[in-house]
Amino acid sequence: MKICFPTEKLQELDSTVNDHFGSAPGFVIVDTDSDTIEEIKNGDEHHAHGMCQPLKALGGRRVDAIAVGGIGMGALMKLQAQGIRVFRAVEGTVGQNVQFAREKVLPEFDPRFTCAGYAGSGCAH
């Protein structure tokens, strides 16, 4: 499974998972089947609020899942429409979250806990 983690810095498995998908500076993609890692810069980092284009952010790369601390409803719906599962990451590193994903203990993101914007109070993290 290819899992994408939005991160503050690109430091492979030592990268800290970012609390927000759309505004993360970069992404670490881990293929849990082949144990390979790819790092990419966010191609849509400076979008207007509510206008996140997740597939543009990933530079067209295909992933099976995203694991993130927080995500807006629009981005969540766009990812799910493409068949991409979205998991709620725990605070910590990509490596820690990969282990939790392998153990199947990361919960899928519930739309009730998406981020409601900078003025809203809907963030679950």
C-alpha positions in Angstrom: 0.0 0.0 0.0 1.3 3.5 -0.9 0.6 5.8 2.0 1.2 9.6 1.8 2.1 11.6 4.8 2.1 15.5 4.7 5.2 16.7 6.5 6.8 19.9 7.7 10.3 18.8 6.5 11.4 16.0 4.2 13.4 13.7 6.4 12.1 10.3 5.2 10.8 8.2 8.1 12.0 10.8 10.7 9.7 13.5 9.2 7.1 14.8 11.5 3.6 14.4 10.2 2.0 17.8 9.6 -1.4 18.7 11.2 -2.8 19.9 7.9 -2.8 18.3 4.5 -3.2 21.2 2.1 -0.7 23.5 3.7 2.1 21.0 4.3 5.3 21.9 2.6 6.0 18.4 1.5 4.9 14.8 1.4 6.6 11.5 2.2 5.1 8.5 0.3 5.9 5.1 1.8 5.2 1.9 -0.1 4.6 -0.6 2.7 4.9 -3.5 0.3 8.3 -2.7 -1.2 9.6 -0.5 1.8 10.5 2.3 -0.6 10.2 6.0 0.2 9.6 9.0 -2.0 9.7 12.6 -1.0 8.0 15.4 -2.9 7.2 19.1 -2.5 3.6 20.2 -2.2 2.6 21.4 -5.7 -0.5 23.2 -4.3 0.8 24.6 -1.0 -0.2 28.2 -1.6 -3.8 27.6 -2.6 -6.7 29.8 -1.5 -8.5 28.5 1.6 -11.0 25.9 0.7 -9.5 25.4 -2.8 -7.1 22.6 -2.1 -6.5 20.3 -5.1 -5.1 17.1 -3.5 -4.0 15.5 -6.7 -2.2 18.6 -7.8 -0.5 18.8 -4.4 0.8 15.2 -5.0 2.1 16.1 -8.4 -0.1 13.4 -10.0 1.4 10.6 -8.0 -1.0 7.8 -7.2 -1.4 6.7 -3.6 -3.7 4.3 -1.9 -4.0 6.3 1.3 -3.2 9.6 3.1 -2.5 9.7 6.8 -2.8 13.2 8.3 -3.5 15.0 11.6 -6.2 17.3 10.0 -7.8 17.9 6.7 -10.6 20.0 5.3 -13.9 18.6 4.2 -13.3 19.6 0.5 -9.9 17.8 0.3 -11.3 14.8 2.2 -14.2 14.5 -0.3 -11.9 14.9 -3.3 -9.5 12.2 -2.1 -12.3 9.8 -1.3 -13.9 10.4 -4.7 -10.6 9.2 -6.2 -10.7 6.0 -4.1 -8.0 7.2 -1.7 -8.5 6.3 1.9 -7.8 9.0 4.5 -6.5 8.0 7.9 -6.1 10.1 11.1 -2.4 10.1 11.9 -1.1 10.2 15.4 1.2 13.0 16.5 4.8 11.9 15.7 6.9 10.7 12.9 6.2 9.1 9.5 7.9 6.0 10.8 5.7 5.7 13.9 2.6 6.2 11.7 3.8 3.6 9.2 4.0 1.1 12.0 0.5 2.0 13.2 -0.8 1.6 9.6 0.8 -1.9 9.4 -0.9 -2.8 12.7 -4.2 -1.4 11.2 -4.8 0.9 14.2 -5.0 4.2 12.4 -8.7 5.2 12.2 -10.2 6.4 8.9 -11.0 10.1 9.0 -14.6 10.9 10.0 -16.1 13.9 8.1 -17.4 15.2 11.4 -13.9 15.9 12.5 -12.5 17.8 9.4 -11.0 21.2 9.8 -13.5 24.0 9.4 -11.0 26.6 8.4 -8.9 29.1 10.3 -11.9 30.7 12.0 -13.8 27.5 12.6 -13.5 25.1 15.5 -13.9 21.8 13.7 -10.3 20.5 13.8 -9.9 17.2 15.6 -6.2 17.7 16.4 
